[in-house]
Amino acid sequence: MEVQRDVRSALAIAYELSRHEHVLNREHVSQALGELKDELARIEAKLGGERIHEVTAEGLPPVLKHLEGLVEDADPVVGDQIKALMRSVERIARELVPGP
């Protein structure tokens, strides 16, 4: 399933960016990225199992909104990567919404 691959990729990127910001002592940015990672992990776990029918993206918008407010606090290069990650996660969220 392509969306599962995309979720795994976004999860790995969120983890690496969180670690980077942690090393730079930007804990509030690191923590927000950690929250995104956790929400993506929750989605990924359901995508890969018997609970696939329970998958929703409803937890992503508040996490993305919080992260959006912190992008400017991140390292400039990381900030651009966070913005790209957020766009990918928004696309994933749209794919997880069931069609009419």
SULFEN-V985471 format. One line per field, one symbol per residue. ss: DSSP state (H for helix, E for strand, L for the rest). burial: I if it has 24 or more other C-alpha atoms within 12 Angstrom, else O. A space follows every 10 residues. Layout:
BEGIN
ss: ???
burial: ???
END
This chain:
BEGIN
ss: LHHHHHHHHH HHHHHHHHHH HHHLLLHHHH HHHHHHHHHH HHHHHHHLLL LHHHLLLLLH HHHHHHHHLL HHHLLHHHHH HHHHHHHHHH HHHHHHLLLL
burial: OOIIOIIIOI IOIIIOIIII IOOOOIOOII IIIIIIIIII IIIIOOIOOO OOOOIIIOII IOIIOOIIOI IOOIOOOIIO IIIOIIOIII OIIOOIOOOO
END
